[in-house]
Amino acid sequence: MAKREHQKLKLLYLSKFLFQETDEEHPLTVSQLIERLQQHNIQAERKSIYSDLESLREFGLDVQCRKGRVPGWFIGQRDFELPELKLLVDAVQSSRFITRRKSSALIRKLEGLTNVHQARQLRRQVYVNGQIKVMNESIYYNVDTLHTALSTRRMITFRYFDYDMYRNRVFRREGKRYSVSPYGLIWNNENYYLVAFDSQSATMRHYRVDKLSDIAVTCIPRQGEEEYPNFDLAQYEQRHFGMFRGEDTSITLRCKSHMAGIVLDRFGQDIILVPDGAYYFTVTLSVVISPQFFGWLFGLEEEVALISPPSAVRAYQERLGAISNLYSTIENGPAS
């Protein structure tokens, strides 16, 4: 009876051996397949192996036979080719919002989608990147919970925290729960952000997903449809530099002509560039005025100038003056 039960597993074991151990460069002969089956107390004859391999092929597996110097059977086409798996491994490994432990676990699962020989190539990549990772392990499950809330269009509650200099969590609002209506997730500057409607302020706000704690999906339908009937997640991300909050403002930039590509890359192909003489153009944009926006502007030096509105120009001048004063203080020594 036991032998008969083992025989029922023969096709499953054959497919497992082929998937885990073979490719075009590493085929298994019929003798090797029989030997591996015997290790699992499954007896097989050569003729039956040929029949089983044909059955696997009819089932849809790309079972191929290689002849010549290194003959044998192997799996040809797979759901994921090695270059595709390398891309996925690189994405997981370089994602700052996934902790090191979760990155390693995900990569091990990706290795299971190919054979042991190709998996070694994926494993070598794990140690290449010294990417800084977040410390919050629960982000992996936070994203899943948020997708549930988004698909069911329900409000959520959570607690929101920062880290102090000793890496301890410090909860905002003294640990009181936030209550918001999720509208989307944004992957920006190597971090995941939740964009949600805050009914108290009647505005869209965003939150770092790795700093959310104790998320709960409520039974209350999400709010904000009247205030934001045609909310565009892409436009929201485009206006927020580094996802910093600030005042949403219509600004005008005067740029040297060769900066057109830089501006189009940052704000998209739909913006209007207005020629201003032979060597300049102006562009009017809706952005959130924040330190990150000023940092982007400063990095472009004299190639791009903020010319309106006057309030934004003054704010930029004040920020530049504050930085200048800071470094003047450093040169003269720390204050007593």
N, C-alpha and C positions, 0 to 999 in steps of 0.2 A: 504493500500500500504506500509505504514511504517513497519507494522508487518511483511509483506512478505519480505521486504528488510532485516530486522533483522534476519529472518529465514535463509537467505543465508549465514549469518555469523556464524551460529551455530557450524559447524564443526571446523571453525578456532578458535573460542573461546574455544571449548572443548580441542583442541590440546594445546592451550596456557595454560589453567588451568593445564593440565596434565604435561606439560613441566616445568612450573614455580613452581608448588606447590607439586609435588608428587615424591616419590621414594618408595622403598619397605617398609620402615619404616613409611612413611607418605602417605598412599593411600587416595583417595577421594571416598566416597560412591556415588551412583547414586543420592540420595537425595541431597547431597552437590553440585553435578554438576548441578542439576536442579536449586538449589537456586542461584548459581553463574550466571547461564544463565538469570535468572529472573532479576538480578541486572543490566543486559544489555538489558532489555526489550525483552528478547527472551523466549517464552513459549515452554515448552517441556514436553512430557510424558515419563514415565519410559521405555516403550517399544521402543520409538524412540531413547532414549539414548543408549540402548543396540545395536540397529541397527547402530547408529553413531559410537560407539566404535569399532564395527566390521569393519566398513568402514575404519576407521583410521588404523586398523591393516592390512587390505588388501592393503592399500596405502603404507605400509612399516614401520609404527611406531610400536615399540615394546610395545604395550598396553597389560598389564597383569592384571589379577584379583587375589586378595588375599582374602582368606577365613580365618575364625577362629575368634580370639578375636578382632582383628582390621581389619575388612574386607574393601575392596574397590578396586579401580582401580588406576594403576600407570604406569609410563613409566619405563621400565626395562633397556634395553641396550640403551646407548646414544652414540653420535659421540665421546665425550670425557668423559672418566671415571674420577672420583674425583682425584685419584693419578696423572693422566696425567695433569689435570688442576693445581694441586699443583706444579708440576714441572715447568709448564709454568709461574705461578705466581712467583715462586722463581727466575726464569731466568730474568723476567722483573724487579722484585724488586732489584735484586743484580746487574743489569747491570748499570755500572757507566755512560755509555754514554746516558742513557735515563733520562731526568729530572724527578724530583719528581712529577710534575704536570702530565706529560705524563705517568709516571708509574701508577699513580692512575687512570687515564682515561683508560689505557689498562686493568688494573686489573678489573675495573668495567665491561668492555666488556667481559672479561673472566668469570666473575660471571654470566653473562647472558646465558652462555652455560650450566648451570646446574640449579637446583631448589633452592628456597630461603633457604632451610635448609642447603644444602651443601655449598651454597655461603657464609654462615656465617663462615664456616671453612676457606675459602679462605681469607675472610676479616680480620680475626684475624692475619694472617701472614703479612699483610701490615705493621703493627707497630713493627714487631720484629726486622727488620734489620735497623741499623743506617748507612747504606752505604752512603758514600760521592757521591753526584751526580754532573754532569756537570751543568753549568749555561746556556748553549746555547740551548734554546728551539727549534731552527730551525733544529737541527740534525735529528729530526724525518722525516722531509721533505727532508733534504739533501740526506739521504740514498736512498729515493725513486727516486730522480732526478739522482743520480749516477747510480742506476740500469738501468734507462732509457738509459743513455749514454753508459753503458756497453753492453746492449742488442742491441743497434743500432750501436755500434762501432764508436762513434763520439767523437770528441774532446770537451773539456769543458773549460770554463774560470771561474775564481773566484777570490775573495780577501781572503787573509790569515792574521790572527791576533793572537796576544797573549794578556794576561791580565797584567796590571801593578799592583802595590801594592794597588791601590784603586779600583780594579776590573773593571777598564775601559779598553775597547778594544784599542789596539795599533796595527795598521795595518802594516804589513811588506811591504817593497818596497814603502813606503809612500802611500800605498793604491792602487798602480798600480795592474792591474789584471794579474794573472797567466794564462797561456794557456798550457794545458797538455792533454795527451791521456790516459784515464783510462784503466787499465788492471785487476783490481780486488779490492776487499775489504777484509781486514784482521781484525779480532777481536782478539786483543792481549793485554794482561795485563790490561783488563777491559776497553779498549778503541777501537774505530773503526778507522781504517786507510784506506785511499785511496792509492793504489799503481798505479803510472802513469808514462808514458814516458815523459820526459822533452826534447823537441827537441832542446832547446838552449844548454844544456849540453850533449845531446845525451846519457842520462843515465836514469835508472829507479829511481824514488824517491818516498817517501811516505809522506802523510799529514794527520794530525789529522782531522777527519771528523767534530768534534764539533767546530773546529776553521776555518772552511770554511764559507765564507759569499758570498751572491749574486751569487750563482752558475747558470751558463747558459750553456745549451747544444747547441753546434754549428752545422752547417751543414757540417763541414769539417771531412772527414774520419780520424780515429785515425792513428797516426804515430807510428813508432818503430818496425814494423814487420821485417824489414831488419836487424836492429841492434839486435833484440831479437826474432829470428824466433821460438824458442822453450821455451819461457819464462815460468818458473815454479813458481807459486805463493807460493807454500808450501816451496820450497827451499829458496826463498827470505825471508820469515818470519823466517826460521830456522837460517839463517846467521845473522839476526839482533837481537841483544839482547835488549829487551825492545823497539824495533823499533827505536833505536838511529842510526843516520847516522855516517859513518866513512869510513875508507879504507878497501876494500875487500881484505883479505889476507889469504894465505894458511899457517896454523900454525900446529905445532906438540905439543901435550901434552904428558907428562909422568905421568901415574896414578898408584896408588896402585890397586891391583887386585880387591879388594872389591868395587871399584868405578865404575865397569863396568855398573851396572844398572843405576847409575846416568847419565853417559855419553850417554848410549843408550836412556834413557828417553828424554834427551835434544836434541840429534842429529838424532835419528831414528835408526831403526834396520839394515839399509843398510850400515852403516859405518864399516870399517875394524879395528878390534882391534888386534894389533900385540904383541904377548907375548915378554916381555923383562925380562928374568930371571924367577924365580919362583914366585915372588911377585909383579911384575909390568907389565904394558903393555903400548904401545904407540899408538897414534891415530893421523892421519893427517886430518885436517878439513879446510873447507873454511868458514871463519867468517868475520864479519865486526868489525874491531878493534874500540872500543868505550869505554867510561867510564862504560857503563852497562856491557860490556864483562869483563872488569877488575874487576868490582864489583862481578860478578858471580864467577870469578876465585878466588878472595880474600875469598869469603864465603866458598870455599872448603879447605882453609888453606893449610897445607903441604901434603894433600892427592893427589893433582893434581899440576903439575909444568908445566909452559910454557917453552919449551926448544928451540924453533925456530919459526920464523927466528930471528936473532940477533936484528933486528930493533924493533920487537914487544917486545922482552925481555927487551930491553933498555927502551922502552916506559912504560912498566909496572913498572920497577924499578924506573923510574922518577916519576911516579904517586904515588908509595908508599912513595918515599922520600918527595914529596910535602905534602902528608897527614901528615907524621911524623913532618915536619917543622911547619905545621899549628897548630898541637896540642902542639908542643913545645912553640909556640908563645902564645897560650892560657894559658899555665901553667905559663908563665913568665909575664902575664898581657898584655892587649891590647896595641898596639902601640900608641904613643901620636900623 
